[in-house]
Amino acid sequence: MADGPDPNAKPADLVDDIEQVRERLAATIDQLVHRTKPATIARRGVAGVKAKFVNPDGSPRFETILPVAGGVVAFVGLVVVIRKLVND
């Protein structure tokens, strides 16, 4: 049915083809609705972040955690120093 309906097709065959197309379309719409739900989007985001910090076996990925932790400590230290300088 890629090139259009067969002119020699029986009406029952056409009805079957239409029903198959309708089912595929319904399945595609269901997939799109699922993919665009905020909860699904958030779940994918959390899984992506988790994959950066945890190995598939559940162990932490220190090669990623340590630089992030170091950056947080450096930022907090910088904020403390700036506040000390401003308040004095």
N, C-alpha and C positions, 0 to 999 in steps of 0.2 A: 504494500500500500504506500510505498515511498513516492511513487510517481503519480499517485491519484487512484481513484477507484477503478477497478476492473470493469469495463463495460459489459462483460459477460457474467459478472458475479450475480449470484442469487441474492434476493433481499435478505434472507436469513444470514448469509455470509457478511453482508454489509452491516447488519445489526450487530453481529459478533465483533467485527472490526471496530465499530464505533464504541462498543462496550469495553473492548481492550484498551483503546485509546483513552477513554474516560477513566478507567482504573489507573492507567499510568499517570495521567494528569493529576488525579486525586492523590496518588502516592507522592508525586513531586511537590504538590502544594503542601502536603503534610510535612514533608522534609523541610521545606522552606520555613514553614511556621515554627517548627521545632528549632531550627538553626537561629532564628531571629528572636526567640524568647530571651528576655533579659537574664533569666536564671541560667540558661544555657550559655550565653555569652560570658557571664561571670564565671561559670564553672570552667570554661575553656581558658579564661585569663588566669584563674587560680592554678590550673594544671600547668600552664606555661611557666608561671613564676616558680611553682614548686619544682618543676623539672630543672630549673636553673640551680636550685639550691639543694636538691635531694636526688641521689642516684636511684635508679629503678629498684634496687634491692632495699631501699629505705635508709641507707647510710648517708650522712651529710657530705656535701661536696665542698670541702674546705678551700679548694682553689677558687671558688666563687664567694664563699661566706667571708673569708678573711679580708679580702679587699673591701667588701661592702662594710663590714664591721669597722675596719680601719678608717674608712671615709666618714662613717657616722661619728666615730670618736674624734676625728680631726675637726669635723664641723662643729660639734658641741664644744670642743676646746676653743675654737675660734670665736664662737659666740660668747663664751665666758670671758675671754680676754678682751673682746671689744666692749662688753658691758662694764668690765672693770675699768677700762680706759675712759669710757664715757661718764661713768658715775664718779670718778675721782676729780 
